[in-house]
Amino acid sequence: MKKLLLLFAIAFCNLSVSAQQYLLSGRITDQNNNVIPFTSIYIRNSTYGTTANENGAYQLKLAPGTYDVVYRFVGFNEKTVKVAVADHDQQLNIQMDAEVFGTERVAAIYRKNRDAADTIMKQVTKKRKYFLEEATSYSSAVYIKGIQKLLSVPKSLLSKEVMRTLDLDSNGRGILYQSESLSEYNFQKPDKIREITIANRFAGQNTAFSYNKASDLQVNLYQNVFTINGLSTRGFVSPVATNASLFYNYKLLGVSTENGRTIDKIQVIPKRAHGQYFQGNIYIVEGDWRIYSVDLYLTNKMSNLNLVDTLQVNQQYIPITDSVWMPASAQLSFKGQVLGFKFGGYYEAIYNNYKINPTFPEGFFTGEVLKVDTTANTKNADYWATARPVPLTRQEIRDYHKKDSVTAYKKTDQYLDTLQHTKNRINYPGYLIFGYNASNRSEKDSLYVYPFLQTFYYNTVEGFGINAKVRYTKVIDDFHSLSITPALRYGFSNKTLSANIYSEYKNDPFHNAKFFTGFGSDVLDLNNVGTRSLYFNTLSTLLSENNYVKYYRSHYGLFGYQREVVNGVLLSGNLAYASRSQLYNTALGHLKDVKDRQFTSNNPLAPNGTPPDDHSFLFPENQALTFSASAAFTFDQRYETRPTGKFNLPSKYPTLTINYRKGIKNALGSDVDYDFASADISQYNIRIGLTGFSSFKLTAGGFFNDNKLYYMDYNHFLGNQGLTFDPTYVGSFHFLPFYTYSTNGGFIEAHYQHNFAGSIFNHIPFMRKLKLEEIIGANYLTTKNNRNYREFYVGVQRLIFRVDYGVSYAGNQKYIQGFRIFYGIR
């Protein structure tokens, strides 16, 4: 910890042996005395710098000596001032001159070339890969600051209550959220990252998006495709991409000289009116053909951004060595409007103390891309007053002070008592769909009551029933927690009461470790991967006489354990014992008659036309002792380590999962004797250039010992029957019947889906504003007795709503075609 604090003292003070430092501060304006916010300031021939705040104020901490201080901001000429620091603080206000780019030299140099800008950008494009790889590794200290503001509120809504709740002034303006962080950022080719957060601070409620890590603000336009998480599911073409000339026109606006270098100002003009393209200006160092700075922006009108209307990207590069340039600062600024509420803000990163091609210790890069120090959130206001390189504005100081006071008040007994009463009040419409949560003051103990839609049900086996279920959670400390979920289920028609309890004990959040156990009795689905929820099966049974789900009775007990043994390898195993018996339909009521339709038997293998009160034999009462184990291998697993645990991130490689299940004969009277194994490989959200992202899952397996097993021991598949479906899992089918394809033999299963993320509809004027995402996909299954089942579908999605149309084939015959819908309820 001491070593890291020393690093930041060096990074943000850039001192030599001298321990004394003095403050150089001031205000930056133009010739008309208008402030120039976010100006980059750095010491020439060093990697120490800062930026001005939004009021143009800046500060640098310097040891005694003489410095060349450089001031840079797009739209203004670079300014260098020699400053002698003695034995006291100094104030230095700076006036900057608006940039003047001459066009006479352009005409002289490019007289014979009408495509001067294209010629320049071709040179930059040729060297793009070189600049992308010129530093094989580096480390840097990074300060990140973010602000989200409310700029105005509709007058009709600007009540005293709104102003008080959001802490707004009389014009409807105020800070909603602000954050700061200090990190050490380390990088090594091709893509190894390790960031260590030393300190972070937050005030307010972030309700949209945030970029609070150095890795969030790696604005690298030398990449062909530039991505902005949270604001678009698609990437954006860089103006210097290999094929950028297919998407952009360029215009040379002029040439200037900065510190002996010739700088070309190029306007970036998209060739198409709509698409994933930037607009604005890019500044190029002539001769070197590298990026000097950028002033680009994206608009919702052109690029269909989410959440915001405009996003501006600013970046300044400085020479770290004679041949290597790196960003001194990067900033993302945004504005938007929702229901008349106008908001805006920015996130900026300041990079200091670059070390180019350092020697990292062996094993330094382990997959841990972020480590948040255990004391990062405990730094007080005095620490930040010394450590932050950018001075706060008066509004920001006031906001911090007020929100700190509010935070302190929220820890008082009076507030906690009031909060507990308010939070624990039942919201009946919310309980209907989402359930009900209640907790004590410390939130160490909480109770969750499952929603009404999962509590009351109807099916043809039990009739009307109650499935009362709650979950109690006890947080023991930061690393240990216990949850207990008891449930009571009663069917009024078959007069069967079931009672069971399930419990989890999480004991190591850094290795995703937990013990789990359960015992009791229940009415279970014969398809153990799930069919329809109680809610949807109730609707289909009562309204359309489609009793899709088939049930059996089980008395059981199980115990298991899960742990990530090494990074990227998650092992899980459990031992279960069950006594199982067949059930039959006892309730055949419905709300309305449906022509040419009647209920089906509770035996899923009964032939069509079997009467619904059928008592045909499916399996005898039996006992089963089974052992199940799985091993999931996530290659190149990357993760974040925070004080509360380890959090895995999506990998750029597929995950391999191996499953094994054994029926153990004779032990404890067990009747089963089988061995099942399967392997699947899957990956989700694979970005495909500008055309969205793909997901896939491939599974193969079978029984290599099938001496004795029963229908519920078969391998089942996640099918779908009925108009609604759940698309949240790529390994599911649209039209596959729930039980027909269940197998006691071998199988191969494949799923693929691609989301175009609006790249097609974005070219259709009347569809563009809807921000729909286009989806195509295919599913495949072949088993021992049912060969070559296929599905093909297309769909559209917006937020939680999705509609698909597809067609399926069983062997050589068309099976089902039609629509499937999803509206957020599963």
RAPE-V236200 format. One record per residue. RES is the residue in one letter. PHI is phi as a letter, one per 30 degrees, with the letter a starting at -180 (* if undefined). PSI is psi in degrees with one decimal (NA if undefined). Layout:
# RAPE-V236200
res/phi/psi
RES/PHI/PSI
RES/PHI/PSI
This chain:
# RAPE-V236200
res/phi/psi
M/*/-44.2
K/d/-37.2
K/d/-40.3
L/d/-39.5
L/d/-37.5
L/d/-38.5
L/e/-42.8
F/d/-28.6
A/d/-39.9
I/d/-41.9
A/d/-43.6
F/c/-4.4
C/c/-26.0
N/h/46.7
L/c/155.2
S/c/-126.0
V/d/-31.1
S/d/131.1
A/d/-17.4
Q/d/140.0
Q/b/151.7
Y/b/158.2
L/c/122.5
L/c/117.7
S/b/167.2
G/l/-166.0
R/b/139.3
I/c/126.4
T/b/170.1
D/c/-172.7
Q/d/-16.7
N/c/13.5
N/i/22.3
N/d/135.9
V/d/147.4
I/c/100.1
P/d/152.9
F/i/26.1
T/d/137.6
S/d/132.4
I/b/128.7
Y/b/159.8
I/d/122.6
R/e/145.1
N/i/29.5
S/b/177.2
T/c/31.8
Y/c/129.2
G/a/-175.3
T/a/-171.3
T/b/159.2
A/d/157.9
N/d/-174.1
E/d/-10.0
N/c/9.5
G/i/2.9
A/d/142.7
Y/b/166.2
Q/a/143.2
L/b/138.0
K/c/120.4
L/b/143.8
A/d/159.4
P/e/136.1
G/l/-176.3
T/c/133.9
Y/b/146.9
D/c/108.3
V/c/125.0
V/c/132.0
Y/c/125.2
R/b/136.1
F/a/138.9
V/d/137.1
G/j/-6.3
F/b/151.6
N/d/140.8
E/d/139.3
K/b/131.5
T/c/129.1
V/b/128.7
K/d/126.1
V/b/130.5
A/c/118.4
V/c/122.9
A/c/-110.2
D/b/31.2
H/a/162.9
D/d/150.6
Q/b/151.9
Q/c/130.2
L/b/102.8
N/d/141.1
I/b/133.6
Q/c/128.1
M/c/147.9
D/c/136.1
A/e/141.8
E/d/141.9
V/b/109.4
F/c/115.2
G/d/143.8
T/c/-11.3
E/d/-43.8
R/d/-32.5
V/e/-46.1
A/d/-37.2
A/d/-44.5
I/d/-39.1
Y/c/32.6
R/e/-36.8
K/c/5.4
N/b/107.3
R/d/-13.4
D/c/54.2
A/e/-46.7
A/d/-39.9
D/d/-39.3
T/d/-44.0
I/d/-47.8
M/d/-28.8
K/d/-36.7
Q/d/-41.3
V/d/-43.5
T/d/-38.6
K/d/-33.6
K/c/5.3
R/e/-49.8
K/d/-35.6
Y/d/-46.4
F/d/-31.1
L/d/-29.2
E/c/8.2
E/d/-29.4
A/c/108.2
T/d/-23.8
S/a/158.1
Y/a/164.0
S/b/154.3
S/a/148.5
A/c/134.9
V/b/130.3
Y/c/128.8
I/b/134.3
K/b/138.9
G/b/142.9
I/b/131.7
Q/b/123.5
K/b/150.1
L/c/121.6
L/c/-30.5
S/a/155.6
V/b/140.1
P/e/134.0
K/e/-33.7
S/d/-18.6
L/c/-2.6
L/d/70.2
S/c/167.8
K/d/-33.6
E/d/-43.3
V/d/-43.9
M/d/-39.8
R/d/-43.7
T/d/-43.2
L/c/0.8
D/h/58.6
L/c/156.0
D/d/-174.3
S/d/-17.9
N/c/5.7
G/i/29.7
R/c/147.3
G/l/165.1
I/d/123.9
L/d/-35.3
Y/a/137.5
Q/b/150.5
S/b/156.1
E/b/149.2
S/a/151.8
L/b/127.3
S/b/156.5
E/c/122.7
Y/c/126.8
N/b/138.6
F/b/142.2
Q/b/136.3
K/d/145.5
P/d/-30.8
D/a/28.3
K/d/132.1
I/b/140.4
R/b/120.0
E/c/135.2
I/c/114.7
T/d/119.4
I/d/-37.7
A/a/142.6
N/b/155.4
R/b/138.2
F/b/146.2
A/b/128.9
G/j/-173.9
Q/c/117.8
N/d/112.2
T/c/0.4
A/b/-87.6
F/b/163.0
S/a/153.6
Y/b/83.4
N/c/5.5
K/c/153.9
A/d/-36.0
S/d/-21.3
D/d/-24.5
L/c/36.5
Q/d/82.9
V/d/94.6
N/c/95.2
L/d/-3.9
Y/d/-13.8
Q/d/145.2
N/d/-40.3
V/b/128.3
F/c/126.0
T/c/147.5
I/b/100.4
N/d/137.8
G/j/-27.8
L/c/-14.3
S/a/140.3
T/d/-6.7
R/c/163.5
G/c/172.4
F/b/138.1
V/d/125.1
S/d/143.3
P/d/-14.2
V/c/20.1
A/d/160.2
T/e/-41.0
N/c/27.2
A/d/-29.5
S/d/-16.7
L/d/-18.3
F/c/-20.6
Y/b/147.6
N/c/154.0
Y/b/145.5
K/b/125.6
L/d/112.5
L/d/-21.5
G/l/177.9
V/b/138.8
S/b/170.6
T/c/124.7
E/b/113.8
N/h/41.9
G/i/-0.3
R/c/143.8
T/d/123.6
I/c/124.9
D/c/128.6
K/c/117.6
I/c/127.1
Q/d/132.7
V/c/119.1
I/b/113.9
P/d/142.6
K/d/-20.2
R/c/151.9
A/d/-21.2
H/b/137.6
G/l/-174.1
Q/c/68.5
Y/b/150.3
F/d/159.3
Q/b/160.6
G/k/-150.0
N/b/147.3
I/b/138.3
Y/c/129.6
I/c/136.8
V/d/110.9
E/d/140.6
G/j/-54.7
D/d/-28.7
W/h/43.6
R/c/164.2
I/d/129.7
Y/c/-44.8
S/a/165.3
V/b/147.1
D/b/81.5
L/c/161.1
Y/b/157.1
L/b/150.5
T/b/149.8
N/d/-36.0
K/d/-40.2
M/d/-43.9
S/c/4.5
N/h/54.3
L/d/153.1
N/c/144.5
L/i/-38.9
V/b/162.1
D/c/-36.1
T/b/146.9
L/b/123.1
Q/c/135.9
V/c/117.7
N/b/140.7
Q/a/141.4
Q/b/129.8
Y/c/145.0
I/b/153.5
P/d/125.9
I/c/-41.8
T/b/-176.5
D/d/-27.6
S/c/-7.4
V/c/124.3
W/c/144.7
M/b/161.0
P/d/132.1
A/d/-30.0
S/a/157.4
A/b/143.3
Q/b/135.6
L/c/116.0
S/c/143.6
F/b/155.7
K/b/152.4
G/a/178.5
Q/a/131.7
V/b/117.6
L/h/37.9
G/i/-11.5
F/d/118.1
K/c/133.8
F/b/165.3
G/a/177.1
G/l/-166.8
Y/a/160.2
Y/b/128.7
E/b/150.6
A/b/135.9
I/c/125.6
Y/c/131.9
N/b/162.4
N/h/46.8
Y/d/139.0
K/b/115.7
I/c/132.1
N/h/51.5
P/d/163.4
T/c/106.7
F/d/142.8
P/d/153.5
E/d/132.7
G/i/11.0
F/d/-41.5
F/c/110.9
T/c/1.9
G/j/-13.8
E/d/99.9
V/d/-18.5
L/b/132.3
K/b/120.3
V/c/119.2
D/e/145.9
T/d/-21.9
T/c/9.6
A/e/-37.0
N/d/3.8
T/c/-0.3
K/d/134.6
N/c/179.9
A/d/-34.2
D/d/-39.2
Y/e/-47.2
W/d/-33.6
A/d/-32.0
T/d/-36.1
A/d/-33.2
R/d/136.2
P/d/-13.1
V/c/123.7
P/d/145.0
L/d/150.6
T/d/167.1
R/d/-39.3
Q/d/-40.7
E/d/-40.3
I/d/-46.1
R/d/-40.7
D/d/-45.4
Y/e/-47.4
H/d/-44.0
K/d/-43.2
K/d/-31.9
D/d/-39.1
S/d/-40.7
V/d/-41.5
T/d/-42.9
A/d/-41.1
Y/d/-35.8
K/d/-8.5
K/c/-3.5
T/d/155.6
D/d/-39.4
Q/e/-47.4
Y/d/-43.5
L/d/-36.6
D/d/-45.2
T/d/-43.6
L/d/-43.1
Q/d/-42.9
H/d/-41.7
T/d/-46.0
K/d/-34.5
N/d/2.0
R/d/136.4
I/d/128.6
N/c/102.9
Y/d/-42.8
P/d/-38.2
G/d/-39.0
Y/d/-34.9
L/e/-42.8
I/c/-40.0
F/c/-11.6
G/j/-172.8
Y/b/132.9
N/c/140.6
A/b/144.9
S/b/162.7
N/d/-179.0
R/e/-44.0
S/d/-8.8
E/i/19.8
K/d/-29.6
D/c/130.9
S/b/154.8
L/b/129.9
Y/c/124.3
V/c/123.1
Y/d/150.2
P/d/159.0
F/e/-37.8
L/d/-20.5
Q/c/2.3
T/c/-44.8
F/c/135.0
Y/a/172.3
Y/b/135.3
N/b/167.8
T/d/-13.2
V/d/-46.4
E/c/-11.7
G/i/-149.0
F/d/144.4
G/a/166.2
I/b/130.2
N/b/81.6
A/d/124.0
K/b/131.4
V/b/159.7
R/b/123.9
Y/c/130.4
T/b/131.2
K/c/116.4
V/d/111.0
I/d/-49.1
D/a/-168.0
D/d/-19.6
F/c/-2.3
H/b/136.0
S/a/154.7
L/b/133.3
S/b/139.7
I/b/127.2
T/b/96.8
P/d/152.7
A/b/142.4
L/b/133.3
R/b/131.4
Y/b/128.0
G/c/123.4
F/d/-22.0
S/d/-49.7
N/d/-0.3
K/h/46.6
T/c/125.3
L/c/129.5
S/b/142.7
A/b/132.4
N/a/167.5
I/b/138.6
Y/b/141.1
S/b/145.3
E/b/137.3
Y/b/109.2
K/c/121.1
N/b/-2.9
D/a/88.4
P/d/-11.5
F/d/-9.6
H/b/16.5
N/h/44.4
A/c/140.4
K/a/148.1
F/c/145.3
F/b/146.5
T/a/156.0
G/a/151.0
F/a/160.8
G/k/-151.8
S/b/155.1
D/a/163.6
V/c/118.5
L/c/158.9
D/d/135.3
L/d/-25.4
N/c/105.8
N/d/-2.7
V/c/-2.7
G/j/144.6
T/b/-99.6
R/c/148.5
S/d/163.1
L/e/-38.4
Y/d/-52.5
F/d/-33.7
N/d/-34.0
T/d/-47.3
L/d/-47.6
S/d/-32.2
T/d/-45.7
L/d/-37.3
L/c/-28.1
S/b/10.3
E/h/35.0
N/c/93.0
N/c/77.4
Y/d/-40.2
V/d/136.0
K/c/136.1
Y/c/158.7
Y/b/168.3
R/c/139.2
S/b/135.8
H/c/124.4
Y/b/168.7
G/a/143.7
L/b/156.5
F/b/137.2
G/a/171.7
Y/b/145.6
Q/b/142.1
R/a/141.8
E/d/107.0
V/d/-37.9
V/b/165.4
N/e/123.9
G/j/-1.8
V/b/108.2
L/c/120.2
L/c/143.6
S/b/141.7
G/a/152.6
N/a/153.7
L/c/129.4
A/b/145.4
Y/b/136.6
A/b/143.4
S/c/122.6
R/b/140.7
S/b/154.0
Q/d/147.8
L/b/162.4
Y/b/161.2
N/d/135.5
T/b/-9.6
A/b/119.9
L/b/29.9
G/d/157.4
H/a/163.7
L/d/-28.8
K/a/149.9
D/d/137.3
V/c/122.8
K/e/137.3
D/h/30.5
R/b/140.7
Q/b/164.1
F/d/154.7
T/c/163.0
S/d/155.2
N/d/-1.7
N/c/109.3
P/d/-14.4
L/c/-0.2
A/d/139.9
P/d/159.3
N/e/142.3
G/j/-7.7
T/d/133.1
P/d/149.8
P/d/-22.8
D/d/19.2
D/e/138.5
H/b/33.7
S/d/157.1
F/d/129.0
L/c/-45.8
F/a/152.1
P/d/164.0
E/d/133.0
N/b/164.0
Q/c/143.3
A/b/122.2
L/c/116.6
T/b/143.8
F/c/128.7
S/b/141.3
A/b/150.2
S/b/151.6
A/b/119.9
A/c/124.6
F/c/111.3
T/c/109.7
F/d/138.2
D/h/48.4
Q/d/123.1
R/c/148.7
Y/a/163.8
E/c/137.9
T/c/117.9
R/c/166.4
P/e/-23.9
T/c/-2.2
G/k/-172.9
K/c/135.7
F/b/112.5
N/d/145.9
L/c/158.1
P/e/137.6
S/c/154.5
K/d/-2.6
Y/c/158.8
P/d/160.6
T/c/130.7
L/c/127.1
T/b/128.2
I/c/128.6
N/c/143.6
Y/b/137.9
R/b/131.6
K/b/130.9
G/c/119.2
I/c/116.2
K/d/143.3
N/i/-33.0
A/d/127.9
L/h/30.0
G/i/15.8
S/d/136.2
D/c/-18.3
V/d/151.8
D/a/94.1
Y/a/162.9
D/b/127.4
F/b/139.6
A/b/146.8
S/b/160.3
A/b/137.2
D/b/152.0
I/b/131.3
S/b/155.1
Q/a/143.5
Y/b/149.9
N/h/54.0
I/d/113.2
R/d/129.6
I/c/84.8
G/h/-124.1
L/c/1.9
T/c/27.7
G/j/-145.9
F/b/153.5
S/c/158.6
S/b/149.4
F/a/160.0
K/b/129.6
L/b/131.4
T/b/139.3
A/b/145.9
G/l/-171.1
G/l/-179.7
F/c/119.5
F/c/1.6
N/b/117.0
D/b/42.6
N/d/-41.2
K/a/115.0
L/a/161.4
Y/c/173.5
Y/e/-41.7
M/d/-13.8
D/d/-9.4
Y/e/166.3
N/d/124.4
H/c/166.1
F/b/155.2
L/d/84.0
G/d/-167.5
N/a/132.2
Q/b/136.6
G/j/172.9
L/d/-32.8
T/d/157.5
F/a/168.7
D/c/106.3
P/c/7.5
T/d/-10.0
Y/b/122.1
V/d/-18.3
G/d/21.4
S/c/163.5
F/c/160.8
H/c/-37.5
F/b/-2.3
L/d/128.0
P/d/149.7
F/d/-34.4
Y/b/-20.0
T/e/-38.0
Y/c/0.7
S/e/139.9
T/b/149.6
N/c/22.3
G/b/-153.4
G/d/161.9
F/a/158.1
I/b/130.6
E/b/137.0
A/b/140.9
H/b/137.8
Y/b/138.8
Q/b/139.8
H/b/130.7
N/c/115.2
F/d/-6.1
A/h/36.5
G/i/1.8
S/d/-17.1
I/c/-53.2
F/d/-21.0
N/d/-17.5
H/c/0.8
I/c/112.2
P/e/-50.2
F/d/-11.8
M/c/-20.6
R/e/-44.7
K/d/-16.8
L/d/-19.0
K/h/42.7
L/d/148.9
E/c/129.8
E/c/138.7
I/b/137.6
I/b/154.9
G/a/168.8
A/b/145.7
N/b/147.0
Y/b/142.6
L/b/135.1
T/b/133.2
T/b/178.0
K/e/-39.9
N/c/-8.1
N/b/102.1
R/c/142.0
N/h/61.5
Y/d/131.5
R/b/149.4
E/b/143.7
F/b/136.4
Y/b/157.5
V/b/154.4
G/a/171.2
V/b/147.4
Q/b/143.8
R/b/113.2
L/h/-120.6
I/c/2.4
F/c/136.7
R/a/140.8
V/b/126.6
D/c/150.9
Y/b/129.9
G/b/174.0
V/b/142.6
S/b/154.7
Y/b/132.6
A/c/108.3
G/i/-123.3
N/c/5.1
Q/c/141.2
K/d/134.7
Y/c/-69.0
I/b/146.5
Q/b/154.0
G/l/-169.3
F/c/151.2
R/b/137.2
I/b/155.3
F/b/134.8
Y/b/34.0
G/j/-14.0
I/c/131.6
R/c/NA
